[in-house]
Structure formats: structure tokens, C-alpha cells
Amino acid sequence: MIQRNLGMTNVNVAIIGQGTWTYGENKGLELEEVKALRFGIENGMTLIDTAEEYAQGGAERIVAEAIKDCRKEIFLTTKVSAKNCSYLGVIEAVERSLERLKTTYIDLYLQHWPSKEHQVEETMRAMMYLVEKGLIKYIGVSNFTTELMTVAQGVLGEHILTCNQVGYHLNDRRVENDVIPYCQERGIAVMAYSPFGYAPKFFGGAGFPEPGTKERQVLDEIGGKYGASPYQVALNWILRHEGIIAIPKAKDIEHIKSNLKALELTLSEEDLKIIDSYFPKTNEGMSLVTY
Ligand SMILES: NC(=O)c1ccc[n+]([C@@H]2O[C@H](COP(=O)([O-])OP(=O)(O)OC[C@H]3O[C@@H](n4cnc5c(N)ncnc54)[C@H](OP(=O)(O)O)[C@@H]3O)[C@@H](O)[C@H]2O)c1
């Protein structure tokens, strides 16, 4: 698996990691979920993304099982929920996550969403405390606009803001207008979530183009030139930017195998233009959503 430097740190991480949203929601799927994560890890997808919010801690428990004998090889990311973003709330949340993850440290700790109740300044002060205590290695945010990243950076001072995890896929290119250039200029890693589109019930849908649509046909055709699937084209297209990492979620081993090979093609300028015409970039930037 190709590695990429994580922002301004000296750490190299797998350019394609593993998401865990919906993990731990169904007892009957737990073995399959651990197996999927293990397969990814064994094939170099050693960056794992989870959150205290996923299955109310259930996803972190699945991750713990999958990494129990290889913790040192893993770059572990988890997130504090927006509602827990008071100074004490963050500290208590990390303690619960560490317990569920059965580890003594988190590599990258993210504020999951901007909070309605708690100021970024307060949350970031707690994050700095956690670094000083050795409970987390790096501080990051998720779903942060450029304005909020500026506030966070201002508080952090010498503690760098390492990463912003944001939604990015063919049908939502808003971060190209603001978040990506902002992060590239400042050496902040961009971690792309939902690389295959948003689930129908969330963020207004816009999932992966369905078979039979002209958008799917064009991805099929481009993929056909390289012996690649439309999903591989979509993932490859995201990772064309400097400094971007993607965290697809795949429980199906065949999907993981496919994602592992997504970087084996190089999209031509002509293909990129065709993609632009079917999945156009709008002028808007990422909107602020708070929880
Ligand atoms: N920070 C945030 O606010 C936030 C929000 C959303 C997500 N995330 C993170 O980002 C991760 C990824 O996002 P996501 O789960 O929303 O969506 P996603 O990774 O874009 O898509 C997941 C869906 O795509 C399928 N899939 C994966 N690889 C495939 C392939 N090669 N071919 C065909 N289908 C494939 C999966 O199926 P199978 O599972 O059946 O294999 C699953 O149904 C999450 O799991 C989570 O860790 C973060």
C-alpha cells in the first residue's frame, strides 16, 4: 500500500485507510467486521478510522478486537462527538474510547463535528492537554470550515492541526473550493470520508451513481480503458490531490481487494475532463454544520 505523509508530521500513513461507520451495530456481523478489518490490515490498510459515536462505542470495540495483536502497526483515528466537546467532556470521552479500544494511546484524535454548545477554543485546549498527557499523538478536526480551522490553529499554537476529515466524492466537490486549498497551503492532511457518496439517509443522499445512469456509464467506460471498476476510478480520482488520504468503508472482502488496487491506474487529462463534465464542480464551499 502506498503511504503518504500525514500533514506536517513525520508520520507516513496508508493512503487508503479503513472506515468503520455501521460497524458494531449488528451482533451477527461482528465476526465478519473483524475479518474485514484484519484483511485490510494484512494488506497494508493500517490506518483505521472510527468514532465514539459509531454504534455508541460498538465500532471501537470491533476495532479493538481487530488490532489486538498488531496495535503498533496501526495508525488509529477516533473522534470525540460534538456534544462532548467541553474541556472535561473531551478528557472523559478519550478515556472511554481508550478503554473500548483496549489501547493506551490514540494516534489521531478528531473533533467529529463543530459543536453548537462548546467553543473550539475550549475543545482544542483539552486536545493539547491530551497530547501532553501522551493519550493522543496528533490533533485533528472533522467537518471544519476554513474559518473554524483558523480558530483551531490559533489556539493550538505549536501543537499543529494535523488533519481535517471531510466528505469528498464525485457528487460533492465543495471542499475543492476551500478546504483542500486551505489545507494544502498549511500542510494539514485532508482525509476524505464517504469516497463513494453519502448514504441515502444522510447529507441528502447522492450515493454512488446507479447502474443505468449516464454518470455510471461514463465511469464504467473510463474504468474499461484501464481494466478498472467504476469504484476504483472514483477512489483514484479522489487521491489525485497532493496530501489527501481516503477512508472507504468496505465489509465485503472483494470490495477491499478492489480498493487496494485503486491506485494501479493513472487517469489521463482527457478522462479528468470527462469526469468534470459529468460531475461538475459548483462554486460553493463546504457549509458549516453543527451538532
Ligand atoms: N467524519 C465524519 O463525519 C464521517 C462521516 C461519514 C463517514 N465517515 C468515515 O468515513 C468512512 C467511509 O465513509 P462511508 O462509510 O460513509 O461511505 P463509503 O466508504 O463511501 O461507502 C461505503 C459503501 O461502499 C461500499 N463499497 C466499498 N468499497 C466498494 C467497492 N470497491 N465496490 C463497491 N462497493 C464498495 C461498501 O459496501 P460493503 O461495506 O458491503 O463492502 C459500503 O456500502 C466511514 O466508515 C467512517 O469511518 C466519517
The ligand as an ORCA input file, in Angstrom:
! r2SCAN-3c Opt
* xyz 0 1
  N     -16.235     12.444      9.956
  C     -17.465     12.206      9.574
  O     -18.399     12.986      9.846
  C     -17.749     10.986      8.768
  C     -18.986     10.856      8.082
  C     -19.187      9.705      7.321
  C     -18.201      8.724      7.255
  N     -17.023      8.858      7.955
  C     -15.958      7.817      7.918
  O     -15.652      7.516      6.558
  C     -15.849      6.123      6.308
  C     -16.297      5.906      4.874
  O     -17.491      6.571      4.578
  P     -18.893      5.814      4.409
  O     -18.892      4.572      5.220
  O     -19.924      6.865      4.628
  O     -19.003      5.512      2.858
  P     -18.110      4.891      1.668
  O     -16.832      4.362      2.200
  O     -18.046      5.938      0.632
  O     -19.040      3.755      1.113
  C     -19.323      2.610      1.824
  C     -20.175      1.721      0.930
  O     -19.472      1.434     -0.280
  C     -19.371      0.023     -0.446
  N     -18.075     -0.240     -1.089
  C     -16.848     -0.054     -0.558
  N     -15.886     -0.376     -1.454
  C     -16.524     -0.774     -2.576
  C     -16.088     -1.239     -3.828
  N     -14.795     -1.329     -4.125
  N     -17.020     -1.583     -4.759
  C     -18.341     -1.476     -4.475
  N     -18.824     -1.038     -3.304
  C     -17.928     -0.692     -2.351
  C     -19.499     -0.569      0.930
  O     -20.010     -1.878      0.855
  P     -19.609     -3.069      1.896
  O     -19.489     -2.446      3.262
  O     -20.708     -4.036      1.753
  O     -18.296     -3.631      1.441
  C     -20.487      0.389      1.583
  O     -21.801      0.056      1.224
  C     -16.882      5.733      7.380
  O     -16.963      4.334      7.522
  C     -16.368      6.490      8.570
  O     -15.259      5.832      9.136
  C     -16.785      9.981      8.680
*
